[in-house]
Amino acid sequence: MPNHLVSTLSNEVYPLDILNEFSENGESLEVSIPGVEKAQIRPGKKLWDRFRDFMPLPIPDEISLGEGNTALMKAAPSLLEFSGIRNLMLKNETQNPTWSFKDRGSLTCVAMAKSKDEKVTATISTGNMGQSISAYGAKANLKVIVFVPPTTSQKRVSAMALHGATVFKVKAPDYSLMKKQILDLALGLRLRVVSGNGPIRVEGYKMTAFEMYEQMEGEVPDFIAVPTSACGHIRGIFKGYRELKQAGLISKLPRMIIVQARNNRPIVQAIKEGKNQIIPFKDFHTIAESITTGNPMGGDELIDKAKKFGWLAEDVTEEEILLAQRKLARAGYFVEPASATSLYAVKKLRAAGKIDENASVVLMLTGSGLKDMEVVRYHTGRVVETDTVRLEEDLKRHLAEE
């Protein structure tokens, strides 16, 4: 059987190129690559060339914007002390072309569109994915449509439009309902709409696992903490490691950590309460704007995986998010609030004894702080108002301070 899609809970089989991103009953779909247990790492300059045995479709070099090759760094001493974890690492996905992890998924989505000779691609986004698809669509000479909620920052909308995308601001009772309506509408129009949990996008995210496999020289971290909204990112990374294990290249899997904001924790709350289905959230507000899916399609799959593979789940308050963002910034990493959630989450899990202090833990820094400059109003810093007459005196006073 050629590459195909499988529903993640009931194992129904679908063609690889269907427009639906979910099964009829709302389950996530996942790419199945027959023979992956025989996959090998091949020679090649690009990551997708070296791991082509694991990829469901070829990636044309000409559609790439230079994504990937992001740094995996040991955390600064201040972050080790703050978290209580000695072997804490940061995977800095803000180094991607549009400053977020979304670029890896946009690469594979655009590759699918080009392989099917489609002229239009579309996405549903609160900001990061819309900008990413707009950029990759422009590179691939595709017409791009982005659906956003009215609350999306005008700066983000302007960036999408600057790439040439047409942006639809859609009023709806909540983001999850808006997403479902658009996906249903798109099928009738034969329009491929890529969402944050689509199976082809997940194939782009799994390349993060391949990249970390190379960076860690075959070692596997004990835990990987991922800010979670639409579910695609965390399951993509885990899928990459699962396939590496199937191919006999690693002997263990990392335990994933699902991280959400306290004000919107449909998956985390369900896991903590021992439920099998997500607990939808409505009418909430969180400064972590990039993880605001209150009723994620496919969320039940993550609950199932958490039980099967021993994943952890934690939520963080608004105050904890801001403190974590400040701690990361003081260590040199300016990330958006959603990215900062993971730092405080692992701190809480360590304090609760769920993570050993010697465990190897990777935090996924998912998006740059430059994407959400409005949040800086919650932070204070030292700014000295001076002029050329008083500058020397003010500078000497500052230098003399301990």
DOLOMAR-843590 format. One record per residue: x, y, z of N, C-alpha, C in turn. Coordinates in steps of 0.1 Angstrom, whole numbers, plus 5000, padded with zeros to 4 digits. Layout:
% residues N
XYZXYZXYZ...
//
This chain:
% residues 402
500849885000500050005000500950125000500650224992501350354991501150435004501850545005501650635017500150675017499650675030498250705031497950775045496750815047496350865060495650765068495750775082495050685091494450775102493250755106492650825117493350775130493650865139494550835150493950745161492650735162491950655173491250535167490550545156489850435150490550365139491650415134492550355124491850335110490950425107490350425094491350485084491350425071492350455061491750555051492550655047492150755037493350785028493050835016494150875006494950985012496250985008497151095013496751235009496151244997495951384992494451434994493651375003492351425005492351565011491351645008491251775013490951775028490151675033489851675047491051665056491151745066492251735076491851655088490551615089490151525100489151425094489051315102488051215098486651255100485651185095484251215096483851245110484451165120484051185134484951275142485751355134486551455141487951415145488351295143489651245147490751315138491951325145493051375137493451265127494051305116494551215106496151215107496751105104498151095105498751015092499851065087500450995076501050865080500750765072501350635074502250605063503550575066504550545056504950395056504350305048504650165049506150145047506750055054508150025053509050125061508450205069509350305076510350235086509950105089510950035098512250005091512250015078513449995070514150125066513550245070514150375066515550395071516250465063517650495067517950645065518950685072519350825070520350825058520050915048520750915035521751035035522651035026523451155024522651265018522951385021522251505016522551625024522451745017522751875024521451915032520251885027519051935034518551825043517951865054517351775064516351675057515551725048514551645041515151555031516351585027517151485018517651375026518251405038518851305046517851205052516651265055515551185061514451155051514751145038513751135028512951005029513550895034512850775036511650785046511750895054510650915064509651015059509851075048508951185043507951125033506651175034505651125025505651185011506351295009506451354996507751434994508251454982509451524981509251674984510351734989510351884992511151954981510652034972511452104963512252214970513552214967514452314973513952454971513352484959512952614956511852674964511152594971510052654980510552684994511752644997512252665011512652815013512452855025512952995029514152985039514652865040515852845049515452805063514252745064513852705078514652585084514552565096515252465103516652505107517452415111518852445116518852545128517752535136517652625147518452565159518952655167519852615178519152535189519952435194519552365206520652385216520352465226521352525236521052475250522052455258521852435272521452565278520452555287519952675293520952745302520852875303521752955312521552915326522652935334522552905349521352965356520953085352519753145359518453065356518353005344517252925341517252785347518552725349518652605355518252615370518652725376518252755390516752775391516252855382514752885383513952755381514352675372513552555369513752435379514952435385515352325393515852205385516052225373516452115364517852135359518752045361520252065358520552055343519751965336519951945322518851995313518652125314517552195307518152255294517452225283517852275270516752355263517152445254516152535247516352505232515252465226515252455211514552585206515452665199515052805196514452815182513152775181512352785169512052925164512353025172512253165168513253205157514153115155515153145144514753105130513553055129512953025116512653155108512453145095512353265087511253365091510053315095509053405100508953405115510053365122510153365136509353275144508853165138508153065146508252925140507952825148507952685144507052655133506052745130505152715120505752695106506952755104507552745091507852605086508152515096508452375092507152315086506052335092504752285087504352345074504652475073504252545060505052495048506252455051507052395040506452275034505952185042505352055037503952085031503252175037501952215032502052275018502952355016503152415003503652314993504552224998505052114989503852024984502852004993501751924989500952004978500752124981499952214971500652204957501952224957502652224944502652084938502651974946502651844940501251814934500251874938498851854933498551964922499552054919499352154909498252254913498052274926497052374931497552514930496652604927497052744926496852834938496052774947495552844959495852764971496252824982496352754995495752855005495252795016494552875026494852815040494752905050494952855064494052935073493852885085493152955096494152975107494153105112495253135121494853245130495553255142495553365151496653465148497553425139498653515136499953445130500553355138501853305133501753215121500753125120500653035109500253115097499353215098498953295087500153375081500953425089502153495084503153395077503253275083504153175077503653125064502353085063501853035050501853155040501653275044501753385034503053395028504153385037505453395032505853275023505453155027505853035019504953035006503753075007502953084995503553184985504053294990504653394981505853334974506653254982507853194976507553094965506453024967506052914958505052964947504853104947503953164937502553104937502053094950500653044952499753164957498553164953497553254959497253214973497253304983497153264997495853335003495053255010493953315017494153275032494053375041494153355055492853395062492353305070491153335078491653365093491253485098491653515112490453565120490553555133489553615141489753765142488753845144488853995145489854045155490153965165491054005175492553995171492853935160494253925155494854065154496054075159496854195158496854255144496654385143496754445129498154435124499154435132500554425127500754285121500154185126500254055120499454045107498254105107497454105095498154175084498854295087499554375077500754295072501354215080502454135075502054025065500853965068500353865059500053935045499354045046498954125034500154165026501254205033502454255026503054135018502854015022503353895014502453875002501253935002500353924990499153834994498953795006497853715010496553805011495453745009494153805012493653755025493353845034493053815048491553835050490853725055489453735059489353745074488853855079488553865094487153805096487053705104485753635105485253645120484153705121483453715134482853575137483053525149482453395153482353395169481453315174481353305189482653265195483453175189484753135194485653085182486953075184487853045174487652895169487352805178487152665174485952655165484852725168483752715159484052775145484752885145485152945133485952855124486852785131487752685123486852575117485952515125485152405120484252455108483752565109482852615098483652635086484852695087485652715075486052585068486452495077486952365071485752295064484552305069483452245063483052315050483152445050482852525038483952495027485152485031486252465021486052335013485552235019485352105012484452125000483352205002482452224991483052304979484052394983484652474973485952414967486252284972487452214968488652304971488652364982489852444986490552374998491852364996492652295006492952405017492452385029492652475040493552395050494752455053495652385062495452445076495252355085495052405099496252355107496252395120497452365129497652225132496652145129496651995133496551915121496751965109496651885096497751785095497451675089498451565088499751605080499551685069500751715062501651825069500951915077501652005085502451935096501851825101502551745112503851685106503851655093505051595087506151695087505851825086506851925087507451935101506551925111506951935125507751825129507551705124508351585128509851605124510151685114511551715111512251775122511551845132512251895144512851775152512151665153512751545159513951495152513951495139515051455132516251545134515951675134517051775136517651755150516851735160517351725174518051585175517651485168518351355168519851385163519951465153521351495148522051575158521451685163522051775172522551705185521751605190522051535202522851405199523251385187524151275183523451145187522151135184521451005186520850995200521151075209520551075222519151125222518251085231516851125231516651195245516051315245515751375257514751305265514751315278513751245287512351315285512351445284511151515283511251625272510151655265510051775256508751845259508951975263507752055267507352145256506052135252505552205240504252285244504252415242503052495243502052435233500852405238499852325229498552395227498152405215496852465211496152375202496452375189495752295179496252155178497352125186497851985188498851935178498951995166499851945156501251945159501752045166503252065168503651945177503051925188503451825198503351685192502351655184502151525179503151505167503551615160504551605150505851565155506351635166507651605172507651455176506551415183506551285188506551175177505751205166505751115155507151095149507951205148509251195144510051095152510051105165510751015174510150875173508850855171508250725170508850655157508950735146509450675134510950635135511650725142513050685144513250555152512350535162512350415170511950295161510950315153510450205144511650165134512450265130513550235121514750175129514650165142515750105150516950205152516650335150517750435152517850485166516750475174516750505188516050395196516250385209515750275217514650315226514450455228513450495237512750625231511550655236510850775232510850875243510851005239510751115249509351115255509251165267507951185273507551335270506451355263506051485260505351555271505451685272504751765282503851865275502551845277501551935272501452055281501652175275501552295283500552385277499652435286498652535283498452645293497852755289497552865299496452815308496552865321495452825330494052875325494052985318492753045314492152965302492952885296492452805284493252665284492752575292493452445293492552325290491952315279490952215276491552075276492852065273493451925273494151905286494751995292495451975305494451945316493352015316492351995327491751855325491551815313490951685311491951575316493151585313494151495317494251485332494251605339494351615353493151555360492051565354490751505359490551365355491451305347491251165343490251145333489851245325488751225315489351175302488551125293488951075280488751175269487951285272487651385262488051525267488351615258488751745262487551815269487951915277486952005283486952135276486052165267486052295259486052415268486752515264486752645271486152755262485352845267484852955260484953085268484853195261484853325267486053345277487153305272488353325281489353435275490253475282491353565277492653525283493653515275495053485280495953565271497053615278498153685270498853595261498753465263499353365254498553345242498453445233497553445222497753345212498953285211499253185201498753045205498253025217497652895221496252925227495352965218494053005222492952915216493252795211492152705207491452645219490252685221489552645233488852505232488652465219488052335217488752265205489952225208490752175196490352045191490052035177489751915171491051825172490851705176492051615177492551615191492051695200492551705214492451575221491351495218491151365225492351275222492951285210494051195207495251225216495451345220496551375229496351325243495051325247494751265260495051115259494651045248494950905246496450875246497250965240498650945239499250965253498751065260499251095274499150965283498050895281497850775289498750665285498850645272499650535266501150555269501650675268503050695268503550775280502750795290503150855302503551005300502851075292503051215290502651295303503251415304502851505315502051615309501251685318500451805314500451905325500652035322500652135332500152265326499452345334499052475330499652585339499752705333500352815340499452945340499553015351498753135352499253255344498553355343498953475335500253535342500253545355501353595362502653505360502453375360503553285358504053295344503253315334503653335320504553455319504153575325504853695324506253675331506253615343507553595350508453505342507953405336508753315327509253385315508453475309508853545298510053645302509953705313510953795318512253715321512153595327513353515330514053475318513253435307513953395295514553515288513953635289514453755283515853795290515853775303517053805310518153705307517853595302518853495297519153515283518553615276518853635262517853595252516653535256515653485247514353575248514053655238512853725239511853645231510853585238509853495232508553555235507553515227506153555229505653485241504553535247504053465260503853315259503253275247502953135246504253045247505353095242506553025243507053015257506753115265507253125279506553025288505352975284504652885293505352765297506252715288506852585291507852595302508552705303509552725314508852715328507752785330507152775343506452645345505952585334505352445336506352345341507552345335508552245340509052275354509052405357509352435371508352375381507052385377506052335386506052175387506352115375506451975375507651925383508751995382509951955390509551975405508952085409508552105423507651995428506851945419505851835423506451695423507751695419508451565419508151475407507551535396507251465384508351455374509351545376510551555368511751545377512651455375513851445383514751565379515551615389516451725387517551695376517851565375518851525365518351485351517051495350516451455337516851555326516951505314517151595302515851645297515651775297514351835293514651945283513851935272513952035261512652125262512852255262511752355260511752395246510552385240510352435226510052585227510952675222510752815222510052845208508752855208507952845196507852965187507853085194507653205186508453325192508853415184509553535189508753635196509253705206508553815213508253925204508953945193508754055184507354035177506753915178505453895172504353955181504653985193503654025202504154135211504454255205505054365213504154425223502854405221501854465230502054415244502654295246502754245259503854315268504654385261505754455269505154555279503954595277503354695286503254635300503254505301503154435314504454425321505554465314506854455320507454595323508254605333508954725336510454705334511054815330512554815328513054945332514354955332515055085336515355165324514655285323514955375312515255505319516455565315516955695321516655805311515855895315515556015307516656125310517356155299518456255301518656345289519656425289519956505277521456525277521956595267523456605265524156685277523356765284523956835295524156745307523156665310523156575322523756435319524056405307524356265303525556215311526656295312527856245319527556215334526856305340526456285354525556165356524556155348523656035349524355905346525255905337526055785334526955745345527655845351528555815362527755755374526555815376525755765387525355625385524955595373524555455369525655365371526855395366528055305367528455285381528255385390528655375404527655285412526455255407525555175414525955025414525654965424525954815425524854735418
//
